[in-house]
């Protein structure tokens, strides 16, 4: 007996089995295969000592993710000079205590943070194919769409208050500073999430602070309008997250989507961005979590990044 359209039943069964195995691997193995990416960025003044920056992003914490919590806690052993959290910590309205438990050891270090859309709102169940359709249509996430209505509101204020109490500096449409051991002073300029149109660059415009040793720009979603503004103003380094590195990638090809208007060649890792005659380094974290409704990763393992900042050559 043969399947319809002339496809043998054995072939159909084999394809189904391969698909099921792929889903099982993407959900059960790769989504829990946490890794540390290491990159070097030459942005410091000459003569400065190297700085170690730990970037965590897109945790998307859901209750019971013990392995993820333990891995995040273990990152404190890297002894970074400071931590940058680029948002989307939550994927569960009850997830704040588990996020704070996971980040607790890291909150002993100086840090800064911005929020992403999933810190404010609970995720919705979506067909993953819609990301491809929206890319073809030129629609990027919620950019250009009406504000979110009828969604679950996450308790982001509790997260903010805990970060602030620990001494982390909030950068949602704000500037802030960290003073490290040895007197090295860092200035930060951040935006609220462009993915849900909460970014207000006019509130923080003006470029790097001249009396700081280094100025860094921080944003959750790397939309081009934000990257262009930061770069044109002269920031040497921009840190972002949001993309999940494409999340479901094609081996030996890469990401199909970025969930914003950034090109797929820069969906994760270190690259550069140019605007108005200026060039900045851009680092996009692939993050260490997923939307609770699509808990899979393929050819794109979850990650955090240790950036070593070195003097310019």
C-alpha positions in Angstrom: 0.0 0.0 0.0 1.2 3.5 -0.8 0.5 6.9 0.6 -1.4 9.5 -1.4 0.4 11.4 -4.2 2.7 8.4 -4.7 4.8 8.8 -1.6 5.5 5.4 0.0 4.2 5.0 3.6 7.7 4.0 4.7 9.0 7.4 3.4 6.2 9.3 5.0 6.9 7.5 8.3 10.6 8.2 8.0 10.0 11.9 7.4 7.6 12.1 10.3 10.2 10.4 12.6 13.0 12.7 11.5 10.7 15.7 12.2 9.8 14.4 15.6 13.4 13.7 16.4 14.3 17.3 15.4 11.6 18.8 17.6 12.7 16.6 20.5 16.3 17.6 20.0 15.4 21.3 19.7 13.2 21.3 22.8 14.9 18.7 25.0 18.6 19.1 24.3 19.7 22.3 22.4 17.3 24.6 24.3 19.1 23.5 27.5 22.7 23.4 26.1 23.8 26.7 27.7 27.0 28.2 26.4 29.3 31.1 27.1 30.4 33.2 24.1 33.7 35.1 24.4 34.5 38.1 22.3 37.1 40.9 22.4 36.2 44.5 21.6 38.9 47.2 21.2 37.1 50.3 22.5 39.0 51.4 25.6 41.4 54.4 25.8 45.1 53.5 25.3 46.8 52.4 28.4 43.6 51.2 30.1 43.4 47.8 31.7 41.1 45.3 30.0 37.5 45.1 31.4 35.4 42.0 31.5 31.7 42.6 30.7 29.1 39.8 31.2 26.0 40.3 29.0 22.9 38.3 29.8 19.7 38.6 27.8 16.4 37.1 26.9 16.2 34.8 30.0 12.4 34.4 29.5 12.2 32.6 32.8 9.4 30.1 33.3 8.7 28.4 36.6 10.7 25.2 37.2 13.7 25.9 34.9 16.2 24.7 37.4 19.0 24.1 35.0 18.8 27.6 33.6 18.8 29.1 37.1 21.8 27.1 38.1 23.7 28.0 35.0 23.0 31.7 35.4 24.1 31.5 39.0 27.4 29.9 38.0 28.3 32.8 35.7 29.2 34.8 38.8 32.4 32.6 38.9 33.6 34.6 35.9 34.1 37.6 38.2 33.1 40.2 35.6 33.9 43.9 36.2 30.2 44.6 35.5 27.1 43.1 34.1 24.7 44.3 31.3 21.2 42.8 31.3 19.5 43.6 27.9 16.0 42.6 28.9 13.2 40.0 28.4 13.8 38.4 31.8 10.3 37.1 32.1 8.0 34.6 30.2 5.8 33.9 33.3 3.8 36.3 35.5 5.1 34.3 38.5 8.7 34.3 37.3 10.1 37.3 39.2 11.3 35.3 42.2 13.1 32.7 40.0 14.7 35.5 37.9 16.0 37.1 41.0 17.2 33.7 42.4 19.1 33.1 39.1 20.6 36.5 38.9 21.3 36.9 42.7 25.0 36.1 42.6 25.5 38.4 39.6 23.7 41.2 41.4 26.7 41.4 43.7 28.6 43.0 40.8 28.0 46.4 39.3 25.4 46.3 36.6 23.0 48.1 34.3 19.8 47.0 32.6 17.0 47.8 30.1 13.7 46.0 29.8 12.2 44.3 26.8 8.6 43.7 25.8 8.3 40.4 27.7 9.3 42.1 30.9 6.2 44.2 30.5 3.8 41.8 28.8 3.2 38.1 28.9 3.8 36.3 25.6 1.1 35.2 23.2 0.9 31.9 21.3 1.9 32.6 17.7 2.5 30.4 14.7 6.3 30.6 14.1 5.6 30.9 10.4 4.2 34.4 11.0 7.8 35.7 11.6 8.7 34.7 8.0 5.5 36.2 6.7 6.0 39.5 8.5 9.6 39.6 7.2 8.3 39.3 3.6 5.6 41.9 4.3 8.1 44.3 5.8 6.5 44.1 9.2 8.9 43.7 12.0 7.4 42.5 15.3 5.2 45.2 16.8 7.1 48.0 15.1 4.6 50.2 13.3 1.6 48.3 14.7 -0.9 49.7 17.3 0.2 49.5 21.0 -0.4 46.1 22.7 -3.9 45.7 24.1 -5.6 42.8 25.7 -2.4 41.3 26.9 -1.2 39.9 30.2 0.8 42.5 32.2 3.9 41.2 33.9 5.0 42.5 37.4 8.0 44.3 35.9 7.9 46.9 38.8 9.0 44.2 41.2 11.9 43.3 38.9 12.9 47.0 38.6 12.8 47.6 42.3 15.0 44.5 43.0 17.6 45.5 40.4 17.6 49.1 41.8 18.0 47.9 45.4 21.0 45.8 44.3 22.6 48.9 42.8 22.0 48.0 39.2 21.3 51.1 37.1 18.1 51.3 35.0 18.6 52.7 31.5 15.2 52.7 30.0 15.3 56.0 28.1 17.9 57.1 30.6 21.6 57.7 31.3 23.6 56.3 34.1 27.1 55.7 35.4 29.2 53.0 37.0 32.5 53.7 38.8 34.7 50.6 38.9 37.6 49.7 41.1 40.6 51.8 40.2 38.5 54.8 39.4 37.5 53.9 35.8 34.2 55.6 35.1 31.7 54.2 32.6 28.8 56.2 31.2 25.7 54.4 29.7 22.9 55.6 27.6 19.9 53.3 27.2 16.5 53.1 25.5 13.3 51.4 26.4 12.2 48.7 24.0 11.8 49.8 20.4 10.0 46.6 19.6 6.9 48.0 21.4 7.7 51.6 20.5 8.7 52.7 24.0 12.1 54.1 22.8 12.4 57.9 23.2 15.8 58.8 21.9 15.2 62.5 22.2 15.3 62.1 26.0 18.9 60.8 25.9 20.3 62.4 22.8 23.6 64.2 22.9 26.3 61.5 22.5 28.9 60.2 24.8 29.8 61.9 28.0 33.2 63.5 27.6 34.2 63.3 31.2 33.7 59.5 31.3 36.4 57.0 30.4 34.0 55.1 28.1 30.4 55.5 27.0 28.3 52.5 26.0 24.8 52.4 24.4 22.3 49.7 25.6 19.0 48.7 24.0 16.9 45.5 24.0 15.8 45.2 20.4 18.4 46.3 17.8 16.1 48.2 15.5 17.9 50.3 12.9 16.5 53.6 14.1 18.1 53.1 17.5 21.4 51.8 16.1 21.5 54.7 13.6 20.9 57.2 16.4 23.5 55.8 18.8 26.1 55.4 16.0 25.6 58.9 14.6 26.0 60.3 18.1 29.4 58.7 18.3 29.0 55.7 20.7 31.8 53.2 20.2 29.8 50.2 21.5 26.2 49.2 21.4 24.8 46.1 23.3 21.5 44.5 22.4 19.5 41.3 22.6 16.0 40.3 21.5 16.8 38.3 18.3 17.4 34.9 20.0 20.0 34.6 17.3 17.2 33.6 15.0 16.2 30.7 17.4 15.4 28.2 14.6 18.3 28.4 12.2 19.4 26.4 9.2 22.7 24.5 9.7 25.5 26.0 7.5 23.2 28.8 6.5 22.1 30.7 9.6 19.1 32.6 10.8 16.0 33.2 8.7 14.6 36.0 10.8 15.7 38.5 13.4 12.2 39.7 14.7 13.2 43.3 13.9 14.6 45.2 10.9 18.2 44.2 11.5 19.7 42.0 8.8 20.2 38.3 9.5 24.0 38.6 9.0 24.2 40.4 12.3 21.5 38.4 14.2 24.0 37.5 16.9 27.6 38.1 18.0 29.9 41.0 17.2 29.7 43.2 14.1 29.8 46.9 13.2 27.2 49.5 12.4 27.7 52.7 10.3 25.6 55.9 10.4 26.3 59.5 9.5 30.0 58.8 8.9 30.5 57.1 12.2 31.1 53.4 13.0 30.2 51.5 16.2 30.8 48.0 17.4 27.5 46.2 17.8 27.1 43.1 20.0 23.8 41.2 19.8 23.3 38.4 22.3 21.4 35.4 21.2 20.1 35.1 24.8 19.5 32.1 26.9 15.8 31.5 26.8 12.7 31.3 24.5 9.1 32.3 24.5 7.3 29.9 26.7 5.0 28.8 23.8 8.0 28.0 21.5 10.5 26.4 23.9 12.8 25.2 21.1 16.2 26.2 19.6 17.9 24.7 16.6 21.4 25.4 15.4 21.4 28.3 17.8 22.2 27.2 21.4 21.3 29.5 24.4 24.1 31.8 25.5 25.5 34.5 27.6 28.6 36.6 26.5 31.7 37.6 28.2 33.0 40.6 26.4 36.6 41.6 27.1 37.1 45.3 26.3 40.6 46.2 25.4 42.4 49.4 24.4 42.0 50.8 20.9 44.9 50.1 18.6 
